[in-house]
Amino acid sequence: QVQLVESGGGLVQPGGSLRLSCAASGRTISTYAMGWFRQAPGKEREIVAAISCSSIVTYYKDSVKGRFTISRDNAKKTVYLQMNSMKPEDTAVYYCAADRLGRCVARTDKEEYAYWGQGTQVTVSS
């Protein structure tokens, strides 16, 4: 069992930066692929970025490539999402998610993830 808690959301101006953190408790996360998703009002929850267990493989949604960076520190049981050059369309609730135990491939389908945090609001506005 893994419990996830996101932090670091808030209000930022266009062009600004935020760093989201996802702290896990319970099992070590080293044997779980991890992902960041987001959900804007009236829209489906979508993948933003995903990372394999060993950080060798990462995935990014096209619209965030070159602006966002996912990383993980397995010793600290924490996953990060560094968001730079932010745009109003990045406004959403951001969720951290863990795949099932022992599944290390970075996946993009939200249905594949077993554990979810409560989400943190990110608002990009001037």
C-alpha positions as CSV (number, residue, x, y, z in Angstrom):
1,Q,0.0,0.0,0.0
2,V,1.2,3.5,-0.9
3,Q,-0.2,6.8,0.3
4,L,0.6,9.9,-1.7
5,V,0.5,13.5,-0.7
6,E,1.1,16.4,-3.2
7,S,2.3,19.8,-2.3
8,G,3.7,22.9,-4.0
9,G,0.7,24.1,-5.9
10,G,-0.5,27.7,-6.0
11,L,-1.0,30.8,-8.1
12,V,1.7,31.8,-10.6
13,Q,2.0,34.3,-13.3
14,P,2.4,33.3,-17.0
15,G,6.0,32.5,-17.6
16,G,6.6,31.6,-14.0
17,S,7.7,28.4,-12.3
18,L,6.4,26.0,-9.7
19,R,7.8,22.8,-8.3
20,L,5.3,20.1,-7.2
21,S,6.3,17.4,-4.8
22,C,4.7,14.0,-4.1
23,A,5.6,12.4,-0.8
24,A,4.9,8.7,-0.4
25,S,4.4,6.9,2.8
26,G,4.1,3.2,3.4
27,R,6.1,1.1,0.9
28,T,9.2,2.3,-0.8
29,I,8.3,3.7,-4.3
30,S,11.4,2.3,-5.9
31,T,9.3,-0.6,-7.4
32,Y,6.5,1.6,-8.7
33,A,6.5,3.6,-11.9
34,M,5.1,7.1,-11.1
35,G,3.1,9.7,-12.9
36,W,1.7,13.2,-12.7
37,F,-1.8,13.9,-14.1
38,R,-3.9,17.0,-14.2
39,Q,-7.6,17.7,-14.5
40,A,-9.0,21.1,-15.6
41,P,-12.7,22.0,-14.9
42,G,-15.0,20.1,-17.3
43,K,-12.1,18.1,-18.8
44,E,-10.9,14.5,-18.5
45,R,-7.9,13.7,-16.2
46,E,-4.8,13.6,-18.5
47,I,-1.3,12.4,-18.2
48,V,1.3,15.2,-17.9
49,A,4.5,13.1,-17.2
50,A,5.5,9.7,-16.1
51,I,8.8,8.1,-15.0
52,S,10.0,4.6,-14.7
53,C,11.3,3.0,-11.5
54,S,14.9,3.8,-12.2
55,S,14.3,7.2,-13.9
56,I,15.8,5.9,-17.1
57,V,12.6,6.3,-19.1
58,T,10.4,9.4,-18.9
59,Y,7.3,10.5,-20.8
60,Y,5.8,13.9,-21.4
61,K,2.6,15.2,-22.9
62,D,3.5,17.1,-26.0
63,S,2.3,20.5,-24.7
64,V,4.7,20.4,-21.7
65,K,7.8,19.0,-23.4
66,G,10.8,21.3,-22.8
67,R,8.9,23.1,-20.0
68,F,8.2,20.4,-17.4
69,T,10.6,17.9,-15.8
70,I,9.6,14.9,-13.8
71,S,12.1,13.4,-11.4
72,R,12.2,11.0,-8.4
73,D,14.3,10.4,-5.3
74,N,13.5,6.9,-4.3
75,A,15.5,7.2,-1.1
76,K,13.3,10.1,0.0
77,K,10.2,8.4,-1.4
78,T,9.4,11.6,-3.3
79,V,8.5,12.5,-6.9
80,Y,8.8,16.0,-8.3
81,L,7.4,17.9,-11.2
82,Q,9.3,21.1,-12.1
83,M,7.2,23.4,-14.2
84,N,8.8,26.3,-16.0
85,S,7.5,28.8,-18.6
86,M,4.0,28.2,-17.4
87,K,0.9,29.0,-19.4
88,P,-2.7,29.7,-18.5
89,E,-3.6,26.4,-20.1
90,D,-1.6,24.6,-17.4
91,T,-4.2,25.6,-14.9
92,A,-5.6,22.4,-13.3
93,V,-5.6,20.2,-10.3
94,Y,-2.4,18.2,-10.4
95,Y,-2.4,14.6,-9.1
96,C,0.5,12.3,-8.3
97,A,-0.1,8.6,-9.0
98,A,1.7,5.3,-8.5
99,D,1.4,2.2,-10.7
100,R,1.0,-1.2,-9.2
101,L,3.7,-2.9,-7.2
102,G,6.6,-4.2,-9.4
103,R,5.4,-2.4,-12.6
104,C,8.2,-0.1,-13.6
105,V,7.3,1.0,-17.1
106,A,6.3,4.6,-17.4
107,R,2.6,4.4,-18.5
108,T,0.3,7.0,-19.8
109,D,-3.2,5.5,-19.2
110,K,-4.7,6.6,-15.9
111,E,-6.5,3.3,-15.6
112,E,-3.2,1.6,-15.1
113,Y,-2.4,3.5,-11.9
114,A,-3.5,2.1,-8.6
115,Y,-2.7,4.8,-6.0
116,W,-3.5,8.5,-6.2
117,G,-2.9,11.6,-4.1
118,Q,-5.6,14.1,-3.2
119,G,-4.4,16.7,-5.8
120,T,-3.0,20.2,-5.6
121,Q,-4.4,23.2,-7.4
122,V,-2.2,25.0,-9.9
123,T,-3.5,28.3,-11.3
124,V,-1.6,30.3,-13.9
125,S,-2.9,33.8,-14.2
126,S,-1.9,37.4,-14.3
